[in-house]
Each structure stands twice: as structure tokens, then as C-alpha cells.
């Protein structure tokens, strides 16, 4: 591939992000002159990509929806299939492809002609997904609005429900994160002057304001670790300590890495495990398939005793 062709692909990749790019920033990213950027923009237009230019201090280039699909190596049927597939995926928190699906959906919607948007809308209206067993269902349109505002660096207003109360929020969106089968928005809350996480299923009536967000540094390594730390700080945590009547090698093979185990003797070992619910800790001990004795916490002992009583009542002979 020639240098010019590779540069055009890189330029197109940048322009497909839902934001406006100043020519100087494009030139810096691609390590070329402003004149080369202008020439490459014209080449993309000749290929059918609808690149719009705005003048002024805040002006720049952005890819807009055209009257026909630009040559993305997709026909109309393929474009509709991908759009519907991405919308379906975003209704579920699927590890590894969730946020990427939202970004791809936002890019695709930017360039879909109106006739294809109508077809995608009709298919989604006529399709009813089965209820999820875990986690609330999220409207893909809501995710698209939040993702676009975060990518644009644009302030957002929305209604938010929390603990039965509803409030209005004015935020600067940063990132979308999935955790525990739920979507979360990491944003800077302008009214509370602090970083916050918002459950997306509790967000309603999102409205971009058009105002630019202030560049800020997130007080964490990344958005995912920020959400995880907030969730752990809000949830009760328990540490279970138990003696397992099984060799440590047998237990380690069942649990995998990351579990704190220490040998007691050749037939027994001790486990230390953390969890935010007693149910999870009880399940983890029961699935090991061996006898065990719980030393702490006392709440787990009571929980297992109640589980055992219910189990006996379920199987006892009533004849």
C-alpha cells in the first residue's frame, strides 16, 4: 500500500469518529502539512465521502451523512444488517465488544442515508428482544447519545433516578463502561463539582447542550477502574475464612488463580475469599464439592445454616 493510500485510510478513520477535527490537529496526527490535509480531504470527497468543512477559530472537518452510502465496501443490505446487529449487541453487556459496538454504531449512523435509517428503524421497531435474565435492557439510542456526547466533548443534561428520587443532572460525559451486566456513564457532575458514575438504565431525556466540556483528568488509571472502585466502595464486602477438607492442589485446580489458599496439612487447606454478598460466598464454598468448616464471618455461618434448613425441608419425606 502506498504512503498516500495508507494516509487516506488513517485520515478517514479519524474523520469517522463523531467529532469535528481542526485541520491543524489532523496534520499533527498524520505528521503532514496543512496543505496535504486539504488535498487529502479533496481526494476523499472525490471518492464519495461527504466531508464537511467549517470556517472560523473553532472550525474544522467532519464526516456527515450523504445522499448515498460512501464506498465502505458495504452494500445497502450489509449496512442494514450491521446496524441492526450492533443495536442488538448494545442491549446486552457482552464482554469485550460492548463499548466498541456503541462506537461502531455511532460511526455507522453518521453516514447512513435516510432511506437506510428508515429501514433500520422499522426492523428495530418490529423486533422485540426476549427479557434478559440479568441486568436491565438499555435503549441503544440512549447509548448512542451518551457515546456521541463523550466523543464530541459536549456537555449533557438528563434526568436521573436514584433511590426513588429523581433529579436533573448537568455533566461532562467521559466514558461508557460495562460492569456487572450493567452500563455506567463516567462523567464530571458540574453541579456537584466532582466525578460521578451514573447507571445508564436510570438516565432519561438526555439532551446535548452544545457547550464544550472542560478538559479534566480522571482521578483513576482509566474509566473502568474508576467505576470498579466506586462500586466496591458502595457495596458491603465480606471476607470468608474456611477450612476445606481437601488437598490444596485439588482446590486450586477448581478455583483457578487469584484465590488465597494455604495448606493446613496434606488433606486440608484454608481459604480466604472476598465477596459482596453472602449468597456468592456460600455458593463458592458449596461448589468445591468437599466438606468444609466456616470460621468467619458469623453472618456466613448463619446464612449457610438457614440454607441447610431450607434444603432439608425441601427433601424430607412428607408421607
C-alpha positions as CSV (number, residue, x, y, z in Angstrom):
1,X,0.0,0.0,0.0
2,X,1.4,3.4,-1.0
3,X,2.1,6.1,1.6
4,X,-0.7,8.2,0.2
5,X,-3.3,5.4,0.3
6,X,-2.3,4.5,3.9
7,X,-2.6,8.1,4.9
8,X,-6.0,8.5,3.4
9,X,-7.2,5.4,5.3
10,X,-5.8,6.9,8.5
11,X,-7.5,10.2,7.8
12,X,-10.8,8.5,7.1
13,X,-10.5,6.6,10.3
14,X,-10.1,9.8,12.3
15,X,-13.0,11.5,10.5
16,X,-15.3,8.6,11.3
17,X,-15.1,9.5,14.9
18,X,-18.2,11.5,15.8
19,X,-16.5,14.9,16.3
20,X,-15.1,17.8,14.3
21,X,-11.3,17.8,13.7
22,X,-9.4,21.0,13.3
23,X,-7.1,20.8,10.3
24,X,-4.0,21.6,12.4
25,X,-4.8,18.6,14.7
26,X,-5.2,16.3,11.7
27,X,-1.9,17.5,10.3
28,X,-0.2,16.9,13.6
29,X,-1.7,13.4,14.0
30,X,-0.7,12.3,10.5
31,X,2.6,14.2,10.5
32,X,2.0,16.2,7.3
33,X,1.4,19.8,6.4
34,X,-2.0,21.6,6.4
35,X,-1.8,21.7,2.6
36,X,-1.5,18.0,2.4
37,X,-4.6,17.6,4.7
38,X,-6.6,19.9,2.4
39,X,-5.5,17.9,-0.6
40,X,-6.4,14.5,1.0
41,X,-9.8,15.9,2.0
42,X,-10.5,16.6,-1.6
43,X,-9.4,13.1,-2.6
44,X,-11.9,11.6,0.0
45,X,-14.7,13.8,-1.5
46,X,-13.9,12.6,-4.9
47,X,-14.2,9.0,-3.6
48,X,-17.7,9.8,-2.4
49,X,-17.0,10.5,1.3
50,X,-19.1,13.6,2.4
51,X,-16.6,15.6,4.4
52,X,-17.9,18.9,5.6
53,X,-15.6,21.9,6.4
54,X,-16.5,24.8,8.7
55,X,-14.6,28.1,8.9
56,X,-13.6,30.1,11.9
57,X,-11.5,29.6,15.0
58,X,-13.4,26.5,16.0
59,X,-13.8,25.2,12.5
60,X,-12.6,22.0,11.1
61,X,-13.6,18.9,9.2
62,X,-16.2,16.2,9.9
63,X,-17.8,13.3,8.1
64,X,-21.5,13.8,7.6
65,X,-24.4,11.8,6.2
66,X,-24.6,12.0,2.5
67,X,-27.2,11.2,-0.2
68,X,-25.7,7.8,-0.8
69,X,-23.5,5.3,1.1
70,X,-19.8,6.2,0.6
71,X,-17.6,3.4,-0.7
72,X,-17.2,1.5,2.6
73,X,-17.2,-1.9,0.8
74,X,-20.7,-2.5,2.1
75,X,-23.9,-2.7,0.1
76,X,-27.3,-1.5,1.5
77,X,-28.3,-4.9,2.8
78,X,-24.9,-5.4,4.6
79,X,-25.1,-1.9,6.1
80,X,-28.6,-2.6,7.5
81,X,-27.6,-6.0,8.8
82,X,-24.6,-4.5,10.6
83,X,-26.7,-1.6,12.1
84,X,-29.3,-4.0,13.4
85,X,-26.7,-6.4,14.7
86,X,-24.9,-3.6,16.6
87,X,-28.1,-2.3,18.1
88,X,-28.9,-5.9,19.3
89,X,-25.5,-6.3,20.8
90,X,-25.7,-3.0,22.7
91,X,-28.8,-4.3,24.5
92,X,-26.6,-6.8,26.3
93,X,-23.4,-6.3,28.2
94,X,-21.1,-8.6,26.2
95,X,-17.5,-8.7,27.5
96,X,-15.0,-7.3,25.0
97,X,-17.4,-5.9,22.4
98,X,-19.9,-3.8,24.3
99,X,-18.4,-0.3,24.1
100,X,-16.8,-1.0,20.7
101,X,-20.3,-1.8,19.4
102,X,-21.6,1.5,20.6
103,X,-18.7,3.4,19.0
104,X,-19.2,1.5,15.7
105,X,-22.9,2.1,15.8
106,X,-22.4,5.8,16.2
107,X,-19.9,5.9,13.3
108,X,-22.3,3.9,11.0
109,X,-25.3,6.1,11.8
110,X,-23.3,9.2,10.8
111,X,-23.1,8.0,7.2
112,X,-26.3,6.0,6.7
113,X,-28.6,7.7,4.1
114,X,-32.1,8.5,5.3
115,X,-33.6,5.6,3.3
116,X,-31.5,3.1,5.2
117,X,-32.1,4.8,8.6
118,X,-35.8,4.2,8.0
119,X,-35.3,0.5,7.3
120,X,-33.1,0.1,10.4
121,X,-35.7,1.9,12.5
122,X,-38.5,-0.3,11.1
123,X,-36.6,-3.5,11.8
124,X,-35.9,-2.5,15.4
125,X,-39.5,-1.4,15.9
126,X,-40.8,-4.7,14.7
127,X,-38.3,-6.8,16.7
128,X,-38.9,-7.4,20.4
129,X,-35.9,-8.9,22.3
130,X,-36.6,-11.5,25.0
131,X,-36.2,-10.2,28.5
132,X,-32.7,-10.5,29.9
133,X,-32.1,-12.8,32.9
134,X,-29.6,-10.5,34.4
135,X,-29.2,-6.7,34.0
136,X,-31.7,-4.1,32.7
137,X,-32.2,-3.6,29.0
138,X,-30.8,-0.4,27.6
139,X,-32.1,1.6,24.7
140,X,-29.4,1.7,22.0
141,X,-30.5,5.3,21.1
142,X,-29.7,6.3,24.7
143,X,-26.2,4.8,24.5
144,X,-25.6,6.5,21.1
145,X,-26.5,9.9,22.6
146,X,-24.2,9.4,25.6
147,X,-21.3,8.0,23.4
148,X,-21.6,10.8,20.9
149,X,-21.5,13.5,23.6
150,X,-18.5,11.9,25.2
151,X,-16.7,11.7,21.9
152,X,-17.6,15.3,21.0
153,X,-16.5,16.6,24.4
154,X,-20.0,18.1,24.7
155,X,-21.9,18.9,27.9
156,X,-25.1,17.0,28.6
157,X,-28.3,17.4,30.6
158,X,-30.5,14.5,31.7
159,X,-33.0,13.2,34.3
160,X,-31.7,10.7,36.8
161,X,-33.5,8.3,39.1
162,X,-31.6,7.2,42.3
163,X,-33.1,5.5,45.3
164,X,-36.7,6.5,44.3
165,X,-35.8,10.2,43.9
166,X,-35.4,12.0,40.5
167,X,-33.0,14.9,39.8
168,X,-31.7,16.8,36.9
169,X,-28.0,16.5,36.1
170,X,-25.6,18.7,34.1
171,X,-22.5,16.7,33.3
172,X,-19.5,16.4,31.1
173,X,-19.5,12.8,29.8
174,X,-16.2,11.0,29.8
175,X,-16.7,7.2,29.0
176,X,-19.2,4.4,29.0
177,X,-18.3,1.3,31.0
178,X,-20.0,-2.1,31.5
179,X,-19.7,-3.8,34.8
180,X,-21.8,-6.5,36.5
181,X,-24.1,-6.7,33.4
182,X,-24.9,-3.0,33.6
183,X,-23.9,0.1,31.7
184,X,-22.4,3.0,33.6
185,X,-21.6,6.6,32.4
186,X,-18.5,8.2,33.9
187,X,-18.9,11.9,33.9
188,X,-18.0,15.1,35.7
189,X,-21.0,16.5,37.5
190,X,-20.9,20.2,37.1
191,X,-23.5,21.0,39.9
192,X,-21.7,18.8,42.4
193,X,-18.2,19.7,41.2
194,X,-17.0,16.1,41.3
195,X,-16.6,13.0,39.2
196,X,-19.6,10.6,39.3
197,X,-20.8,7.3,37.9
198,X,-24.4,7.0,36.6
199,X,-26.3,3.8,35.9
200,X,-27.4,4.2,32.3
201,X,-30.7,2.4,32.9
202,X,-31.6,5.2,35.3
203,X,-30.8,8.0,32.8
204,X,-33.7,9.6,30.9
205,X,-34.3,12.5,28.5
206,X,-30.6,13.1,27.6
207,X,-30.1,16.4,25.9
208,X,-26.8,17.7,24.5
209,X,-26.3,21.3,25.3
210,X,-23.8,22.3,22.5
211,X,-21.4,23.6,25.1
212,X,-17.8,22.3,25.1
213,X,-16.6,20.2,28.1
214,X,-13.6,21.4,30.0
215,X,-10.5,19.1,29.7
216,X,-10.2,17.3,33.0
217,X,-8.0,14.5,34.4
218,X,-10.0,11.5,35.7
219,X,-8.8,10.6,39.3
220,X,-8.1,7.0,38.3
221,X,-6.0,5.0,35.8
222,X,-8.9,4.6,33.5
223,X,-12.7,4.7,33.4
224,X,-13.2,1.0,34.1
225,X,-11.0,1.1,37.3
226,X,-12.9,4.3,38.4
227,X,-16.3,2.5,38.1
228,X,-15.0,-0.6,39.8
229,X,-13.6,1.4,42.8
230,X,-16.9,3.2,43.2
231,X,-18.9,0.0,43.1
232,X,-16.7,-1.6,45.7
233,X,-16.9,1.4,47.9
234,X,-20.7,1.4,47.9
235,X,-21.2,-2.4,48.3
236,X,-20.8,-4.3,51.6
237,X,-17.8,-6.7,51.4
238,X,-17.3,-9.9,53.4
239,X,-14.2,-12.0,53.9
240,X,-14.8,-15.6,54.3
241,X,-12.3,-17.8,56.1
242,X,-12.9,-21.6,56.0
243,X,-11.0,-24.9,56.3
244,X,-11.6,-27.2,53.4
245,X,-11.3,-31.0,53.8
246,X,-9.4,-31.4,50.5
247,X,-5.8,-31.2,49.4
248,X,-4.7,-27.7,48.3
249,X,-3.9,-29.0,44.8
250,X,-7.4,-30.2,44.3
251,X,-9.0,-27.0,45.5
252,X,-6.6,-24.8,43.4
253,X,-7.5,-26.7,40.3
254,X,-11.2,-25.9,40.8
255,X,-10.8,-22.3,41.8
256,X,-8.1,-21.2,39.4
257,X,-5.6,-18.4,40.0
258,X,-6.2,-15.4,42.2
259,X,-7.6,-17.2,45.3
260,X,-5.8,-17.1,48.7
261,X,-5.1,-20.6,49.8
262,X,-2.7,-22.1,52.4
263,X,-2.2,-25.7,53.3
264,X,-3.2,-27.0,56.8
265,X,-1.9,-30.5,56.2
266,X,-1.8,-32.9,53.3
267,X,-5.5,-33.4,53.4
268,X,-6.8,-30.0,54.3
269,X,-6.3,-26.3,53.3
270,X,-7.6,-22.9,54.4
271,X,-9.3,-20.5,52.0
272,X,-9.8,-16.7,52.3
273,X,-12.3,-15.3,49.8
274,X,-13.9,-11.9,49.4
275,X,-17.4,-11.2,48.1
276,X,-20.0,-8.5,48.2
277,X,-22.9,-11.0,49.0
278,X,-23.3,-13.9,51.4
279,X,-25.0,-15.8,48.6
280,X,-21.9,-15.7,46.4
281,X,-19.6,-16.8,49.2
282,X,-21.9,-19.7,50.1
283,X,-22.1,-20.8,46.5
284,X,-18.4,-20.6,46.1
285,X,-17.8,-22.9,49.1
286,X,-20.6,-25.3,48.1
287,X,-19.4,-25.8,44.5
288,X,-16.0,-27.1,45.7
289,X,-17.5,-30.5,46.4
290,X,-15.8,-31.2,49.7
291,X,-16.6,-30.9,53.5
292,X,-15.7,-27.5,55.0
293,X,-15.8,-25.5,58.2
294,X,-16.5,-21.8,58.2
295,X,-14.6,-19.7,60.7
296,X,-15.8,-16.2,59.7
297,X,-17.8,-14.1,59.2
298,X,-20.6,-15.1,61.6
299,X,-23.1,-13.8,59.1
300,X,-22.0,-16.5,56.6
301,X,-22.4,-19.2,59.2
302,X,-26.0,-18.1,59.9
303,X,-26.6,-17.9,56.2
304,X,-25.4,-21.4,55.5
305,X,-27.4,-22.8,58.5
306,X,-30.5,-21.2,57.0
307,X,-29.8,-22.6,53.6
308,X,-29.3,-26.1,55.0
309,X,-32.6,-25.9,56.9
310,X,-34.4,-25.0,53.7
311,X,-32.7,-27.7,51.8
312,X,-33.7,-30.4,54.4
313,X,-37.3,-29.2,54.4
314,X,-37.4,-29.4,50.6
315,X,-36.2,-33.1,50.5
316,X,-37.7,-34.6,53.7
317,X,-40.3,-37.4,53.4
318,X,-43.7,-35.9,54.0
319,X,-45.7,-39.2,53.6
